[in-house]
Amino acid sequence: MSELVPPPSLPVTWRPRRGRFVAYGFAVLIVAGAVVMAIFIAEPFTLADRLAIVAFGCAVAFVLHLLGRVRVEADNEGVTIVNAMRTHRYTWPEILDVTLLVGDPWPRIDFSDGRTIGAMGIQGSEKPRARRATAELEALIRERGEAREVS
C-alpha cells in the first residue's frame, strides 16, 4: 500500500458495517418469518412440522451469524482473525504483510510459515474503510512485526 498512516492505538477491532447489518437484519427477518409461518400454517401440519420450520429458520440465522461476526482484532500480543468458520490467532513476528488489491473481497495477510489467510473482517466492498483499515494494519505490522521496511 502506498498510503502511510500512523498505527492506531491498541487494542483495535476492524469489522464490516454493511455485511454485519445485512447478515443480522436478514437473520431477524428469517426467524420472525419462520415463527409467523409456523403459527399460521394450515391445519394438516403438526406441532413437529411447526417446530421444524422454526428450527430451520434458526439454522439459517446461525449461518448468517457466522457471516456477521467476522472481524480482525489487534492487540499488543498479535492479531486475531475471525472469519466465518475459523478463528486464527497470530503473534506480531509471524505476520509479514497485508495486501488489498483493487477488486479483492478482503485483504490477504501473509505469514512467515508461507500461509496466506483472507481477513474477512475488512470488506473490500467498503472501499474507503477497507483501504484505511488495511493501511492501519500494515502500519502495525511495520511497527511491531518483522515485516519488510518501507522506503
N, C-alpha and C positions, 0 to 999 in steps of 0.2 A: 504494500500500500504506500502511496506517495504522501498521503496526509499524515502529518506528525501532530499528535495530540498528547497532552500530558497524561500520565497514568492516573486513573481515578483512585480515590481513597478506598481502602478495603475495609470490610467486605463489600462486594458489589454483585448484583444479580442482573443479568440481561434476560428478558423474556419477551416473546412477541405480544403485541397488543391485539391485532385483528384476529389472528389464529385462535387466541385464547377466548375472545368474545364469541367467535363463531362456534367453536367447539362446545363451550359451556352453554351457550344460548340454544343450540340445537339439542343438547342433552336434556335440558329442561323441557323443551317442546316435545321431544320424543317420549319422555317418561310421562308427562302430563297427558299427551295424546293416547298413550297406551292405557293409562288409568281410565280416561274417559271412555275409550273404546271397550275396555273390559266391563265397565259399568253398564253401558248402553247397548251392548251387542245382543243380537236376537236370542231368544229363549233356548234353542237346541244346544247352545254352548253351555257346558257345565262349569262348576266352580274351578275345576282343574284347568280347563281351557282358558278361563279368565285370568287365573294366576300365571299361566304360561305366557299370555300376552304381556302382562306387566313384567314378568321376568325377562322376556325378550327385550322389552324397552329398556330395562335396567342394564342388560348386557350391552346394548348399543351405546347407552350413556357411558358405560365404563370404558369402551373403546374410545369414545370422544374425550373422556377424561385423560386417557393416555396421551392423546394428541394435545390436549390443553395444558398439560403440566410441564411441557418442555421448557428448559431454561439452561443457562450457563451461569455458574456461580464461581467467583474468585475470592479467595481469602489469603491470609499470609502464608499458608502452607502449600496452596496449589489451586487447581481448578476442578470443579465438579461439573460434568456434562450430563444433564438429564435429558435423554432422548425418549421417544415413545415407549420403547420396550426395555431399554437398558440404562443404567446409570454408571458412568465411568468417573473415577477419581484419579487425578494425576498430580504429582508434585511439580513445582516450577522447573527444576532441572530436566525433567522428562520432556518438556514441551519445547519444540524447536521453532515453529512458525504457525501463523494463521493466515489463510488466504480466502478472499471472497471475490471471485471473478464475476464480471457482468453476466447476468443470466443464471447464475448458480442459485439453487433454492436456499442454501445456507452455507456458511463458511466451513472450510476444512481445516482441521488442526493436525499438524504433523508432529510426530513424536520420535524420540531418539531411538526407539526399537524398530523403526521403519513403518509403523502403523500410521494410518490417516483416518480420522474419525470426523464425521459431519457433526456440526453443532446446531441441532435443530432449534435451539432456543434463540438463535439470531436468524430471523427470517429475511432472506434476500428480497422478498417482495415488498418489505418495508424499507425501501431504498435508503433514504437519509439516515434513519435509525440504525439500519444494518451496517452502513458504512461507518457511522460513528462508533457503534459497539465493537466492530471489528478493529478499528483503529485504537480504541481504548484497550482492548485485549492484547493487541500487538505491542502497545506501549508497556503493558505489564510484563509481557514475555521478555521484551528487551531489558527491562529494569530488573526482573527477578530470575529469569531463566538463563539458559546457556544458548540463547538464540544468536543468530548472526548479527553482527554490528551493522547499523545503517549509516552510510556515509553521506 
